[in-house]
Amino acid sequence: MIKTFKWIVFAGIAASLTACASPEVVDTKQMGDDKLSCKQLAAEIQEANEFESKAQKEKGITGTNVAAAVIFWPAIIGTYSNANDAIKAAKERKEHLVALSTKKGCSM
């Protein structure tokens, strides 16, 4: 009974660590992007920069990452994989928005 309880506690801690350390992966193209004004496109580009920055920070040494490495090391692999996906998506989103900006003749 105590062994089962310890396993449940361990699994709960591991699940909470992986849930906390997951940067958001943005959609590269969103409905309505082509209708955005130059000012709105600039704001969306800035937001994509912020998503990328947050994802980069998740790859660094954080309390959550250290705890994940010590308590449940596969969680750190999940965090790094998710961070890489988030970084890639943010970069692709920026490229898409810059292309739209250029097509509309917006000055950056």
GICORZI-V964538 format. One record per residue. N is the residue number from 1. SS is DSSP state (helix for helix, strand for strand, loop for the rest). Layout:
N:SS  N:SS
This chain:
1:loop  2:helix  3:helix  4:helix  5:helix  6:helix  7:helix  8:helix  9:helix  10:helix  11:helix  12:helix  13:helix  14:helix  15:helix  16:helix  17:helix  18:helix  19:helix  20:helix  21:loop  22:loop  23:loop  24:loop  25:loop  26:loop  27:loop  28:loop  29:loop  30:loop  31:loop  32:loop  33:helix  34:helix  35:helix  36:loop  37:loop  38:helix  39:helix  40:helix  41:helix  42:helix  43:helix  44:helix  45:helix  46:helix  47:helix  48:helix  49:helix  50:helix  51:helix  52:helix  53:helix  54:helix  55:helix  56:helix  57:helix  58:helix  59:loop  60:loop  61:loop  62:loop  63:helix  64:helix  65:helix  66:helix  67:helix  68:helix  69:helix  70:helix  71:helix  72:loop  73:loop  74:helix  75:helix  76:helix  77:helix  78:helix  79:helix  80:helix  81:helix  82:helix  83:helix  84:helix  85:helix  86:helix  87:helix  88:helix  89:helix  90:helix  91:helix  92:helix  93:helix  94:helix  95:helix  96:helix  97:helix  98:helix  99:helix  100:helix  101:helix  102:helix  103:helix  104:helix  105:loop  106:loop  107:loop  108:loop
